[in-house]
């Protein structure tokens, strides 16, 4: 089996698994960023999920016969799954607020060879990168800036919503600088 086929198979399996446990998930990371900014290559798949739901998280950990997962206890902001040799991250960065509005603004995209997958909106993805930049540094701030620039050029960026979400995540000054 080719690397591409194995990757797509792992991606499909990851989407089914995540959708079963976290139907309010959203694809994030470079895969999501590639919808809104200059494409970059990636070898992992990142999903935003509500890791604060410890009961669901414990069930995913208990089912780890289908995949490898680490860490193997609840209470972390990131979990790494290995599905058919492909790394899949489940994340909820500290400080990022997932609410009904964030979930309602996800976009259902169709990926060739994968199927339909929910992708975080460009505004929320930029906020997520801004939140992450407080711990991970300027590279994530630059990713947020790229999403903002490219999405605004396509008239696909709601600045008012973005700033409101930045304020809710205690990042308004950072986000104003990104604009």
C-alpha positions as CSV (number, residue, x, y, z in Angstrom):
1,X,0.0,0.0,0.0
2,X,1.4,3.4,-0.9
3,X,2.1,6.1,1.7
4,X,-0.7,8.2,0.3
5,X,-3.2,5.4,0.5
6,X,-2.2,4.6,4.0
7,X,-2.4,8.2,5.0
8,X,-5.9,8.6,3.5
9,X,-7.1,5.4,5.2
10,X,-5.8,6.6,8.5
11,X,-7.4,10.0,8.0
12,X,-10.8,8.4,7.2
13,X,-10.5,6.2,10.3
14,X,-9.6,9.2,12.4
15,X,-12.5,11.2,11.2
16,X,-14.9,8.3,11.9
17,X,-13.4,7.8,15.4
18,X,-13.4,11.5,16.3
19,X,-16.9,12.0,14.9
20,X,-18.2,9.1,17.0
21,X,-16.8,10.5,20.3
22,X,-16.7,14.2,19.6
23,X,-19.3,15.2,17.0
24,X,-18.5,18.8,17.7
25,X,-14.9,18.4,16.5
26,X,-13.1,20.6,14.0
27,X,-10.1,20.0,11.9
28,X,-7.3,22.4,12.8
29,X,-3.6,22.7,12.3
30,X,-2.0,22.8,8.8
31,X,-4.8,20.9,7.1
32,X,-7.3,23.5,8.2
33,X,-4.8,26.4,7.6
34,X,-4.4,25.1,4.0
35,X,-8.0,26.0,3.3
36,X,-7.4,29.6,4.3
37,X,-3.7,30.5,3.6
38,X,-0.8,29.4,1.5
39,X,-0.6,25.6,1.6
40,X,2.0,23.8,3.7
41,X,2.9,20.1,3.9
42,X,2.1,18.2,7.0
43,X,2.4,14.7,8.2
44,X,0.0,14.8,11.1
45,X,-3.7,15.5,11.5
46,X,-5.0,17.8,14.3
47,X,-8.5,18.0,15.7
48,X,-10.0,20.5,18.1
49,X,-12.2,18.6,20.6
50,X,-13.6,19.2,24.0
51,X,-11.0,17.4,26.2
52,X,-12.7,18.8,29.3
53,X,-15.3,16.0,28.9
54,X,-13.3,13.5,30.9
55,X,-15.9,10.7,30.6
56,X,-15.6,10.7,26.8
57,X,-11.8,11.0,27.0
58,X,-11.6,8.0,29.3
59,X,-13.6,6.0,26.9
60,X,-11.2,6.9,24.0
61,X,-8.3,5.9,26.2
62,X,-10.0,2.6,27.1
63,X,-10.5,1.8,23.4
64,X,-6.9,2.2,22.6
65,X,-6.6,-1.4,21.2
66,X,-7.7,0.1,17.9
67,X,-4.8,2.7,18.0
68,X,-2.0,3.9,20.2
69,X,-2.7,6.8,22.4
70,X,-0.6,8.9,24.8
71,X,-0.8,10.0,27.5
72,X,-3.0,7.3,28.9
73,X,-4.7,9.3,31.6
74,X,-7.2,12.2,31.6
75,X,-6.5,15.9,32.3
76,X,-4.1,16.9,29.5
77,X,-4.7,19.5,26.7
78,X,-3.2,17.3,23.9
79,X,-3.4,13.6,23.1
80,X,-1.5,11.8,20.4
81,X,-3.0,8.9,18.6
82,X,-1.2,6.7,16.2
83,X,-3.6,5.3,13.6
84,X,-2.0,3.1,10.9
85,X,1.4,4.8,11.5
86,X,-0.1,8.3,11.1
87,X,-0.1,10.8,14.0
88,X,-3.4,12.3,14.9
89,X,-3.6,14.9,17.6
90,X,-6.6,15.7,19.8
91,X,-6.2,19.1,21.3
92,X,-7.8,21.8,23.3
93,X,-5.2,24.5,24.0
94,X,-5.4,26.0,27.5
95,X,-7.3,29.2,27.4
96,X,-9.2,28.5,24.1
97,X,-13.0,28.6,24.6
98,X,-15.1,26.2,22.6
99,X,-18.7,27.3,22.6
100,X,-21.9,26.8,20.5
101,X,-21.0,29.7,18.2
102,X,-17.5,28.3,17.4
103,X,-19.2,24.9,16.6
104,X,-21.9,26.5,14.5
105,X,-19.3,28.3,12.4
106,X,-17.4,25.2,11.4
107,X,-17.3,24.5,7.7
108,X,-18.2,21.1,6.2
109,X,-15.6,20.4,3.6
110,X,-15.1,17.5,1.3
111,X,-11.6,16.1,1.0
112,X,-10.8,13.9,-1.9
113,X,-10.2,10.3,-0.8
114,X,-11.2,11.2,2.8
115,X,-14.8,12.4,2.7
116,X,-16.6,15.2,4.5
117,X,-14.9,16.8,7.5
118,X,-15.6,19.8,9.7
119,X,-13.0,22.5,9.5
120,X,-12.7,25.4,12.0
121,X,-13.7,28.8,10.5
122,X,-10.9,31.1,9.5
123,X,-11.7,33.5,12.3
124,X,-11.7,30.8,15.0
125,X,-8.6,29.2,13.6
126,X,-6.8,32.6,13.8
127,X,-8.0,33.0,17.4
128,X,-6.8,29.5,18.1
129,X,-3.3,30.3,16.7
130,X,-3.3,33.5,18.7
131,X,-4.1,31.6,21.9
132,X,-1.4,29.1,21.1
133,X,1.2,31.8,20.4
134,X,1.1,32.9,24.0
135,X,2.7,29.5,24.9
136,X,4.4,28.5,21.6
137,X,5.7,31.8,20.3
138,X,5.7,33.9,17.3
139,X,5.4,31.1,14.7
140,X,1.8,30.6,15.7
141,X,1.1,34.3,15.6
142,X,2.5,34.4,12.1
143,X,0.1,31.5,11.1
144,X,-2.8,33.5,12.5
145,X,-1.6,36.5,10.5
146,X,-1.4,34.5,7.3
147,X,-5.0,33.2,7.7
148,X,-6.2,36.7,8.4
149,X,-4.5,38.2,5.3
150,X,-5.5,35.5,2.9
151,X,-9.1,35.3,4.1
152,X,-9.6,39.0,4.1
153,X,-8.4,39.2,0.5
154,X,-11.1,36.7,-0.4
155,X,-13.7,38.6,1.6
156,X,-14.0,35.6,3.8
157,X,-13.1,37.0,7.3
158,X,-15.5,38.6,9.8
159,X,-13.3,41.1,11.7
160,X,-16.0,41.9,14.3
161,X,-16.5,38.2,15.2
162,X,-12.7,37.7,15.3
163,X,-12.2,40.6,17.7
164,X,-15.1,39.5,19.9
165,X,-13.7,36.0,20.1
166,X,-10.3,37.4,20.9
167,X,-11.7,39.4,23.7
168,X,-13.5,36.3,25.1
169,X,-10.2,34.5,25.0
170,X,-8.4,37.5,26.7
171,X,-6.3,38.3,23.6
172,X,-7.8,41.5,22.2
173,X,-4.5,43.4,22.2
174,X,-2.7,40.5,20.4
175,X,-5.4,40.2,17.9
176,X,-5.5,43.9,17.1
177,X,-1.8,43.7,16.4
178,X,-2.5,40.8,14.0
179,X,-5.0,42.8,12.0
